[in-house]
Every structure is written in C-alpha cells, then in structure tokens.
C-alpha cells in the first residue's frame, strides 16, 4: 500500500514543482529575451557584408530533465499516440534558454549579429527520467579589428566599430 | 516594446535584421495538464481492464477445451514432486480415502480423477493444481477440528479440478500476462508500467474470486449431500479469520483487491447456501481418525520449552 502512497506523492511533488519551475522559467525567459532581442540572431546563412566582421562560433546549451508527472503522462501517451504535450513546454523553454545562452556568449565577444543559427538536440540517458540537451549555435559577427578587414570592394570598413551594435528602432 | 531593428548590407542590398519577442503558447498544446492526466489514466485503465477481461476469458476458455487427459499426461511427464509423504503414509491414505468418498457427491466425471499429496511442512495451506493434483500441508490439517472441516477444504479443491480452474487460471493468466506485458512495455516508464500492471492484477483477481466462490458453493453442496448438514463448512474461514492480523485497510478495498473472497463473506455465503439447500448449518461432527491425529502430532516439531 505504501507504494501507492509513494507513487501519488511523487506525482504530486512532480506536478507541483514542475509547474512552479515552468512558471518561474517562463517569466525569466521573457524578461531576458526583451533585453537580448537587441542582438539579432538570424537563421540566414548569408552574413551581413556592410563592413568587416570577425566570424566566431558561439554556442549555448541547456540540459533539461522531465519531472515525475510529465514522465508518467508521456508514458501513457505512448500507448495511445498523439502529441506528447507534457514535453512541448519543456522543449520550448529549453530552445529559448539555449538561444539566450548563445546570445550571452556572443554579447561577451562584442558581436553585432549571430548568423546561421541552428539548434541541435540529443537525448541523454539519465535513468528512468528522460533528459535531453538543446544546443543552439551560430556564427557571431564581431565588428572587425584592424588588419582583419574583408578583402574586396564590397567592404565598407568603418572606423567606428560600435556602429554595428544594433540600436533600438 | 517595439522590436529591435538593425539594418545592414548584404551584398548589394540593405537588409533589416530583427529579433522579435517569441509568441507565447504557439509551441504548446492548449489544455490543463491535470485534465489530460485524468483522461489518459482513465483510458489506460479501461484499456487494460478490457484487455485482461478478454484474455482471461479467452485464455481460460481455450485452456478448458484441452482434454483433462492431456493435462494429466503433461503433469505425469513433468514429474513434479508434490509433498513429502509416501503413498502408504497414514495421513495420505486417509486424505485419499476422504477424497474418494467426496468425489461422487461432487459429480466428478469418470474421465477425471484427483491425486492427493501430503506434505508434513507447517504451512497453513492446501491447493489444487494441474492434472488433478491436490496438496495438503500438515499446517492446515493440524488446525482442522474435525473431518467435516477438512472435507470442506477437500471438496473445495476437488471442485477447482472439476471446474478446470487450475488450467483456466494458467491459460487465462499466461494470455493476460502476455497482453499486459505488450501494453506496459510500450508505455516505457516505470511508474506507468507499474500502475498498469497493478490494474491488470486487480482485474485478474476478480476472476480468481469468482472461481473461489463457485468452488465454495459446489463444496458446501457436496458436504450437505455427504453429511446431511453443513457443520464444518465455515470452519476453515473462521480459523483463517482468527489467525489473520487485523487489516487497517477498509473492507471495500480488501474485498476488491484480494485474490479470495473475504472470510466473512464466504461464511455468509455458506449460511445462505445452507438455507437454499434446506440443510441445517450444524450437525454432529465426524471426528478425524485417531491414527491420523496421532500421525499429525508425531510429525509436529516438539514444542520448545519457554
């Protein structure tokens, strides 16, 4: 009988803490995204050519684990098929967090843009509770330093390196 | 807050780059997680119950179609040792003689028979298994005050053989276990697997309880025919009831989760059956033969001094 109590307790704890963590994380994501939007992260493979940029690989990753409640519900969904709804919000938050971490990396390097942004996910075997990693990476364009300008006529070498930092429009 | 924009040249064009605030909720299916949980749990439980009921019925029915002679042959070829008493053991001889006396009252067909085994272990149990093999433990016999009480147990076990319950239990059990394994295996997670297995088990015990009730009924009818009254029919359940530690679980839960009907329910059913048969609940007890009692005493380990 105690197993049933334990099971219910784990479900309640999983649900309670899972929901709490989710709400807190979402709030934090929205706040940080508003700031990080100043640094555009673009999926395009063709970088800006208005000036000379150093190109640097930047990445951000996050590992997320499901909670007991989500794991249980997803197990039941495996029976019937359909959307694995308990993980939708989890993965959504992970993608956003990974992007923010990547942007933080780019900001530290003084980048003006991050181009060719991509996501990768991998499953992590962490016992009975599923966990997965979301990795966001891209090419940060850091306004070029002296002597490292792009060759050719299309290059508009600017003396003012700060000009590339996006401003509020 | 308006989106950040940044214009930059790309080749011969000027391109605006901006990151807008991600729209909330577009990647998440709407609906309360608890509601989804309730629907899924209900559906999964229903699925398991339906599958176990179907496989229990089908597996049990299929097993009952196997001729009893095949069951006997299989058990003979397996040569599983039951009990530790030789054929001429006085207790075993008596048990066999009691079984043969009860067989006509139970209406066992001519092509069916039982083999009675005896084990001197202090286990409070007796059971019927495949091939008409019955095993009685000394631990049970010792607690039987008279032959009537023992006859009830014997008739109950023979009734299981008559109903082909061991075969049906095995057939239905294997079939439902296979289906349950397939269902729970696809669920993947420990907790859900565990929950569904328990649901399957709970469904299965509804079947075993039905078998027990039917065996009780047939056994008490045989006792009524053999002795003219139902003295001793409820003794076993009274003994079990007296020995059982009081449960803290509510009665309805006990009734729903146990493999056997509750002792009190079985006693009540016997009382009702006595009325139905028009026989008295009590009557003169037939004592156990003195040599059997002596043999049981001799086999019992000496009581340790306090």
Interface residues (C-beta under 8 A of the other chain):
Chain A: X1 X3 X7 X10 X11 X15 X19 X26 X30 X33 X34 X36 X37 X38 X39 X40 X41 X42 X46 X47 X48 X49 X50 X68 X69 X71 X72 X73 X74 X75 X76 X77 X78 X79 X80 X83 X85 X86 X88 X89 X91 X92 X96 X112 X113 X128 X154 X156 X164 X166 X167 X168 X169
Chain B: X1 X2 X3 X4 X5 X6 X8 X9 X10 X11 X14 X15 X17 X18 X19 X20 X21 X22 X24 X27 X28 X29 X31 X33 X34 X36 X37 X40 X41 X43 X44 X47 X183 X186 X187 X188 X189 X190 X191 X192 X193 X194 X195 X249
